[in-house]
Amino acid sequence: DSRALEPPWRLIATLHAPHMQGCISSVAQPQGTCSKKKLYIGALFPMSGGWPGGQACLPAAQMALDLVNKRTDILPDYELELIYYDSMCDPGEATKLLYDLLYTEPIKILLMPGCSSVSTLVAEAARMWNLIVLSYGSSSPALSNRQRFPTFFRTHPSATLHNPTRVQLFQKWKWTKIATIQQTTEVFTSTLDDLEQRVKEAGIEISVRQSFLTDPAVAVKNLKRQDARIIVGLFYETEARKVFCEVYKEKLYGKKYVWFLIGWYADNWFKIKDPSINCTVEQMTEAVEGHVTTEIVMLNPETVRGASNLTSQEFLAQLMSKLGGKNPEETGGFQEAPLAYDAVWALALALNKTVGPLKAKGRRLEDFNYNNKDITAEIYRALNTSSFEGVSGHVVFDAQGSRMAWTLIEQLQGGSYKKIGYFDMTKGNLSWYGNDRWIGSGPPADQTVVIQKFRYLSQKLFVSVSVFAGLGILMGIVCLTFNIYNSNVRYIQNSQPYLNNMTAVGCMMALAAVFPLGIDGLHVRNSQFPVVCQFRLWLLGLGFSLAYGSMFTKIWWVHTVFTKKDEKKDKRKHLEPWKLYATVGALLVIDILSLMIWQIVDPLHITVEKFTKEAPKGDVDQLIEPLLQHCSSEKMNTWLGVVYGYKGLLLLLGIFLAYETKSVSTEKINDHRAVGMAIYNVSVLCMITAPVTMILSSKQDASFAFASLAIIFSVYITLVVLFVPKMRRLITRGEWQSDQQETMKTGSSTNNNDEEKSRQLERENKELQKIIQEKEERVSELRNQLSERQALRSRKRPTSSNQNHSSPSLPAPQNDPKSLLPPPGYPLPASDNHSLPPTFSNSSTLYQPDGKINRNNCHPGRLQLLYK
């Protein structure tokens, strides 16, 4: 048996219902009563639960069935009968009911579920029984999946149809930042995923995304904490009451907030008493005021008669009559009732369309069973091509089986909903009534309005410092002019005037850097700001190199030449000027190369520092975000570390050299003590200013004041210490003439040469003392030799006396007067005992009788010769 390979449920279905039967002709029955055969529709209407839509949708479906069965032009040989159960919008309950529908007779030709969760279960299982599923109340975007739900159709548009309308409203009200809160069910999750994709394409950001299962308290608090303003809520009606009770507690409503909700709640959903919340009706009404709903147009706004020959208003009148006077706002599914009505008409028209094709194939609708795919295919084809005017509008299905429809936009104003517009997704057309109303002056901002405000330097401070800098530059010009004009004066020449000129020029460049330091975005455009940054860097860098480098060079060479030992100093005491200039040039080249490498590898550009937002005074939904422009580069700290390290070593070395040479006196660089004093001041100010300005970089006024005043004080001190004493000397002594002019005036050379003569005499005195020391050492040596000879002669005398006893007496030798005469050319001494100069106090004897010079024979003329 071929059926043994089929699934067991198909065998059961086949055995239970081999054929669909209407009335069977019988002799006992009257003529014409058995002309129609019944086709059964299995339906699940949620009469309770999260969405009790069956309360109004079931009567609407029954109304449609009655009209269809009365029509002779639609299914004239058939009668439609509805077999329905209450699914309570619960997938578990729906599973049991689906089993009952499938495994109890009669065979159902089509299934009509309601809720999205129930429709998902039914539509996924229906293909196993070759059943078409037509839903009237399912909005889950997940159902728009032909691979998963191949036989599913719905007259209720997908929930994603709300999203294009929402995006359109966001753009209309110029919102670029939204927040979302959803109940964790598949329908809302898939809707939110679609919304996220659409807003991303529109350039809108979802800044906060919260979800909850049963208790929304934490999610609402997170929205409040993260400053959510435009909030899209996706949840069922019962959870909506819980959400807005928490919204009231957190004060997440009012003129600063806008809520977007689903429009298929009952009109008085927030007034219904709910034991699960502890908020009053008044509190709920206050919290929901002004929210916007997007709702699929479920009732045709135009007065047209469709397939049912009823207008939308006539349908509503009949539905109200069938409900028995119930309040529509308290009747679940009242808004979706037209969709259920049109679902029955879509089914009837599709079945009617299949009669002819099936008859051509030798088939009939009553031949349908759960194994027959041909009849299912014909019904699917007929539904897929449906197009008619219903009470809910034009009914047509897209490729995914979802209804295409308009979107109604409403706003809660004064406790009741007001229509404020329509949106046609197919044409992208927004019809706006212009009656939207807001608690504030207009639509609120999508976030706290942050006003960016740049911080600029105080202009009073800038002008004040600029005046001092200008005066300093003027002072530098005066000093430079003075130095150049008097460059031929010997006193100025001995101070190395060219180095002093470099110092003056460097000081003026450093002062000129004060002006770009104070220029910010208030004075120049952003495109010009990098040029200002370059001026700051180069003027300050080169100015420091020239000013400090020239002073450092002086002190360096003074230490090198004049603090060595005597034997080395004699060899190097001639200071050559070109060496001084070469040293300054080397320091300048190092700075130029380092700055060029910096600007080529990592050029300076504008960076903007953002500060903590500040709230202005008054009840204004605004925050002020202070901004500050800086000159910076990608590796600014690295470059500053290299520059500060190099300059810091020069400053420390300059302090050391100035201390070492404080007692040196030299005419080659006669102002080195003043240079040392200037180096002390510049070094201390620079070492304090550099770290402090880095710390104060976020405070533009303090940073500029500290840096600029440090530059000004350094320059003023340097110029005063180096140039004012020279001016004073030349003015008080009248030393304004050059060397050529000095020869024309008497007496001026004496004043200029006093210092030089004094030093010359000191050197000559030291040389003479050295010569005298050498002569005294020679005299001491001669005296030792004389002592030795006298001792030798004293030993010979006793021997001679012994010989005289035995030999005849000889006459005693007498001194030859000639032997006592002075050498030729020397005058006779006036006295044997004359005093010697104090320098010859240690030279007691110059000549002795045996050809040696005696002390008594030393004439003053000889002393003069010895002195020379």
Secondary structure as GFF3:
##gff-version 3
##sequence-region A 1 868
A	DSSP	three_ten_helix	2	5	.	.	.	ID=ss1
A	DSSP	alpha_helix	8	16	.	.	.	ID=ss2
A	DSSP	beta_strand	37	44	.	.	.	ID=ss3
A	DSSP	alpha_helix	54	70	.	.	.	ID=ss4
A	DSSP	beta_strand	78	85	.	.	.	ID=ss5
A	DSSP	alpha_helix	91	103	.	.	.	ID=ss6
A	DSSP	beta_strand	108	112	.	.	.	ID=ss7
A	DSSP	alpha_helix	116	126	.	.	.	ID=ss8
A	DSSP	three_ten_helix	127	129	.	.	.	ID=ss9
A	DSSP	beta_strand	132	135	.	.	.	ID=ss10
A	DSSP	three_ten_helix	141	143	.	.	.	ID=ss11
A	DSSP	beta_strand	152	154	.	.	.	ID=ss12
A	DSSP	three_ten_helix	159	161	.	.	.	ID=ss13
A	DSSP	alpha_helix	162	172	.	.	.	ID=ss14
A	DSSP	beta_strand	177	183	.	.	.	ID=ss15
A	DSSP	alpha_helix	186	201	.	.	.	ID=ss16
A	DSSP	beta_strand	205	212	.	.	.	ID=ss17
A	DSSP	alpha_helix	217	225	.	.	.	ID=ss18
A	DSSP	beta_strand	230	234	.	.	.	ID=ss19
A	DSSP	alpha_helix	237	250	.	.	.	ID=ss20
A	DSSP	beta_strand	258	262	.	.	.	ID=ss21
A	DSSP	three_ten_helix	269	271	.	.	.	ID=ss22
A	DSSP	alpha_helix	281	288	.	.	.	ID=ss23
A	DSSP	beta_strand	292	296	.	.	.	ID=ss24
A	DSSP	alpha_helix	312	323	.	.	.	ID=ss25
A	DSSP	three_ten_helix	328	330	.	.	.	ID=ss26
A	DSSP	alpha_helix	337	360	.	.	.	ID=ss27
A	DSSP	three_ten_helix	365	367	.	.	.	ID=ss28
A	DSSP	alpha_helix	373	384	.	.	.	ID=ss29
A	DSSP	beta_strand	387	390	.	.	.	ID=ss30
A	DSSP	beta_strand	393	396	.	.	.	ID=ss31
A	DSSP	beta_strand	406	413	.	.	.	ID=ss32
A	DSSP	beta_strand	416	424	.	.	.	ID=ss33
A	DSSP	beta_strand	429	432	.	.	.	ID=ss34
A	DSSP	beta_strand	449	454	.	.	.	ID=ss35
A	DSSP	alpha_helix	459	485	.	.	.	ID=ss36
A	DSSP	alpha_helix	490	493	.	.	.	ID=ss37
A	DSSP	alpha_helix	497	512	.	.	.	ID=ss38
A	DSSP	alpha_helix	514	518	.	.	.	ID=ss39
A	DSSP	alpha_helix	529	562	.	.	.	ID=ss40
A	DSSP	alpha_helix	566	572	.	.	.	ID=ss41
A	DSSP	alpha_helix	577	601	.	.	.	ID=ss42
A	DSSP	beta_strand	605	610	.	.	.	ID=ss43
A	DSSP	beta_strand	622	632	.	.	.	ID=ss44
A	DSSP	alpha_helix	636	660	.	.	.	ID=ss45
A	DSSP	alpha_helix	672	695	.	.	.	ID=ss46
A	DSSP	alpha_helix	700	733	.	.	.	ID=ss47
A	DSSP	alpha_helix	739	742	.	.	.	ID=ss48
A	DSSP	alpha_helix	748	806	.	.	.	ID=ss49
A	DSSP	three_ten_helix	817	820	.	.	.	ID=ss50
A	DSSP	three_ten_helix	838	840	.	.	.	ID=ss51
A	DSSP	three_ten_helix	855	857	.	.	.	ID=ss52
A	DSSP	alpha_helix	860	867	.	.	.	ID=ss53
###
